[in-house]
Amino acid sequence: MPSAGGNIALSILELGRVRQGSDRRSALDGARDLARHAEGLGYTRFWIAEHHNMPAVTTAATSLVIAHVAAGTSTIRVGAGGIMLPNHAPYIIAEQFGTLATLFPDRIDLGLGRAPGTDQLTLRALRRDPASSEHFPQDVQELQAWLGPVREGQRIEAVPGSGTEVPLWILGSSLFGAQLAAELGLPYGFASHFAPQALDQALRVYRERFKPSAQLDKPYALVGVNIIAAPTDEEARFLATSQQMSFADMFRGVRNLTQPPIADIESYWSPQEKQQASQMLACSIVGGPDTVRAGMRAFVERTGADELMVVSDIFDPALRQRSIGIIADVRP
């Protein structure tokens, strides 16, 4: 049953993380199970992020994972958070998401980013031109046209795709995305769960410059936030060490699977790694129900967010489901 909590819309960002002692199929099935649980709690949407060449992340073929999750749920919106559009021809993405929208009507979202979602070596394997990101605004508009109604004299059509008008979102962590979303009149998602530095300025720019469009008549801001909830502050801090170790490994260039939590994170990372991780994880709320409630309220007041995109990165799938249940119960 949906939570009896407050009014802020809640959604989930998923990477299909592979945990030590588990495998990739379990990670993908775990994503579907988490989405089904979130649906019962009244979460609004469940988004899949495109990343490549990361052994702990199984969501590279993003549209396929979306199909897997959507087939295992019935009402929650499922989408991309996001598709890294410079990696793909807009026409191909229109076909993929038009197919998804045909299979799962009124449930598919298409968030778009301009970062590669991977390293420079993998870019070459993707056949991606490093300059592709310079054409991101034009690619967004081209994709929007492929998903719109067929125009008179149009000789190429996205099938399925045309006429589906899958809702587009602009995702980012800088002023560029905020300006583009405002100019095109699209909803905007800010990746403050790992790149919070420009959060307040980007939201201000987006709202001040927003131009109404056929899709959206006023600004709508979705904001990413790490939330790890448990019955007590102490347990939540313990569970959060899995995510902290993942960030430390990233700085070291180490490609570990997600690790179980440890009692003393200070013994794992160096002071420099702790400082780097703390900067990237500045938009985090870790604690028991009262701590999470107060943290969410303060974050919503700070950002004016219309919706929170929750990252609840916990090693144990059952405890992760418990975490998103606590979050739903205490949302402001």
N, C-alpha and C positions, 0 to 999 in steps of 0.2 A: 504494500500500500504506500502511496505517496506520503512523504514526511509531513508532519503537522507543524513544521518549522515556519520561518518567516518568508519574506517576499523576494529576496535576492535570488535570481536564477543561478543555478549551479550546473556545471558541466564538467567533463573529465577529459584530460588529454592522455593518450595511451601510446606507448612505444613498444609494447609487446616484449618486455624485457625477459631475457633468458637468465634463470637463476642457477647458481652452482648446484650441481646434483640433479638438475632437470634438463629439459631439451627444448628444441625450437617448437615442436608441435604443441607441447604443453603450454608454452608461452602464448601461442596464438589462440589456443582453446581457453586459456586463462583470461585473455582479453575479452573474448566473447562472454565468458561467465561473469566477468566484472561488469560488462555492459548490461547484461540481464539483471544483475543485482541493482545497478544504478537506476535502471528503468523502474524497478519496483519501489525505489526510494524517491522517485519524482525528479530525478535529474533531467535536464533539458536536452542535452546532446552529449555524444561520445565521439571524440575526434581522434583520428589516427595521424601520426606525424611521419613524413617521409625522411628517412635517413639511410645512408648507404655505407657499406664496408664497416659495420660496427657489430662485432660478434654477439654482443648482448642485446641487440635490437633487431626485431624481426619484421618491421613494418616498411621495408624498402618498396615492395610491390603494393603500394598504398591502396589502390582501388580494389585489389583482390582481398586485402584484409578487411576493408570496409564491407565488401560483399559477405565475407564470413561472419562478421559481427552483425550486420543487418539481418541476415538470415536466421540468426539465433535470438533476435529480439522482435518486438512487434510495434512499439510506439515511440521509443526514444529516437531522436534525430541522430544520424550517423554521418560522419563526414571526414574531410581532410583538414588537418590542422598542422601543417598544410601540405599541399602539393607545391614543390619547388618548381615553379613554372618554367624558368630558364632551362631546366633539364629536359623539357618535353616540347613537342609541337602542340600549339593550342588545339589544333584539329583533333589530335589523338586524345587529349584530355576531354574534349567535348564528346567524343564517341564513348569514352570510358564512363564518364559521369552521366551522360545521357542514358547509357545502358543501366547504370545503377538507379537513376531516377525512374526509369521505366519499370524496373523490377520492384522498387521500393518507393512508390509514389509519395511525395510530400514528406520524405524523411531524410533526404540527402542534402548535405551542405558541402560547399567547395571553397575552403580557405586557401589562399594563394600567397606564397612567399617568393622572394627573389634570390635568397641565398642558395648555395648548392646543396647544403645538407650533407656534406662529405668533405674529404680531403682533396688536395690538388691531383694526386695520382689517380684517384677514382674518377675525377672529372674526365680524364682522358678515356677511361674505360666506358664512361657514359656517352662518349663522343660529343661532349658538351664544349661549345665555344666559350672560353672565359669571358668574352664580351657580350654573351647572350643577356646578361642581367641588365645591360644598358637599354634593352628593348622591352623591359618588363611592362611599362605602362601600355605600350602598343599591343603586346601579347595579351594582356588582360582584356582589352577592348575587343581584340579579335576573338578571343574565347567567348566573351559575352555575346558577340554576334552569332557565332556558331550555335550557341544554346538558345538563341532567340528564334522568332518565327522566320520562315523562309521568305525572302524578298523576291519580288517579281524579277525574272531574268537571272536569278541566282543559279549557277551551273553546278556548284559543289555544295553538298548538304551533309551535315553530320547525322548519320543514321545508326542507332538512335542518338538523339541529342537535340536536333532542331525542335524548337517549340517547347522544350522542357523547362527552360528558364531556371535552371538550378541556381539557387541563391549563391552569389559570390561574396566572399569576404576578403579583405586585404589584411595580411598578417605582417608583423614586423617588430623591430626593436629600435627603430630610429625615426627621425622626423620625416624621412622619405616616404615611408609607408603611410604615416599619418596624413601627409599632404595629398598623397594619391587617393587614399580612401575618401578624404574630404572632397576632392575635386570630382571624383566619380560618383559620389553619393552612395558609398557602400559602407556596410558595417566594418568595424576595425577591431582587430585583436592584437594586443600588445604582449610580447613574450617576456614579461617581467619575471617569470619563474626561473629564467637563467640569464637575462640581460636587462636588469632593472634600471640602468643608469639614466636613461632618457624618459622614463615612464611619465612623470608629471608634465614635462614640456610637450611630449608627443600627444598626450590626451588633450592638453590645452589647444595645441595647434589644430588637431582634428575637429574639435568642437567649434572653434572660432571660424574655421574656413569651410565648414561643411556646406555643400550644395545639395538640396533635395534632388532625388532621382525617381525613376519609375519603380525601383526596388525599395527605396527607403526615403521617408519624408523628414526624418530628423536623425541626429547622430545616435549611434548605438555602439557602445564600447564594451568589449569583452577583455578581461584582464587576467593574465595567468598568475597563479600563486601556488607555491608549494605548501600543502597542509598535511601534516602527519598527526593524526589524532589517536589517542588511546585512553583507557580509563584514568590514567594518572600522567602528570607531567614527566615523571621519571621514566615510565615505560616508553612514552612517546620519544623522549630524547634518545633512549637506547635504540629504538626502531629507526630513528633518523640516521644512525651511523652508516647504514647501508648506502644511502644516497651520498653521504659525505665521502665515503670511500670511493665511490664511483667518480666523483669530481676529482679527488686526489689522483686517482689512476689516470684520468684524462690529462691532467697536467704533466704526468710522468711519461705519457705516451704508452701506457700499459693497457692491454686489451683484455681485461678480466671480465668474466661473467659477473652478474650482480651477486654480491657476497652477503652472507648472513650478518646480522648486527653484532657489534662487539661492545664489551663493557667500557673500554677506554679508547676513545677516538684519538686522544692526544698522543697515544703511543703509535698511531698509524701514520699520521700526517706531520709534515714539518711545519714550523711557524709560517713559512712563506705559502705553502699549500693551503693552510688554514685561512690565511688572509685572502688568497685568491678565491677560495670556495665561498668564504663568507660574503665577499663582494657579489659573486654571482647568485648566491642564495639569499640575498638580502630580503627579498619578498617571500619570506617563509613564516609559517605559523606552526609551531610544534608544541603539543601539550595535551592535557586532559580537556574535558568538555568546557569548563569555565575559561581556561586559557584560550582555547580555539574560538569560543564565542566572542570574547573580548578582542582577540586579534582580527577576526573577520570583520567585526563592526568597525574597528579603527581603520582597516584597509579600505572598506567600502566608503567610509566617510572621507578618507584621503583622496581616493580616485574618482568617486562618483560613478563607479562601474555599474553598468546595467546587468552584467553577468560575470561570474567568476569561473574561470577555467582552472579546475583543480588538478594539480599533479600530486598524487599521494603515493610516493615511491617507497614501498615496503616489501621486504623480502618474502614474507609468508603470505600467500594469496588469501588465506582466511582472515588474517589480521588486516590486510588491505581492505577487504570487504567490510570488516568491522569499522575501519577508519572512515570510509566514505559514509557509513551509516551514522556515525557520531557527527560528522560534518553536516549532514542533512538535518539532523535533529537540532543542532544549535545555530544554524544559519540565521543571520539577522534579518 
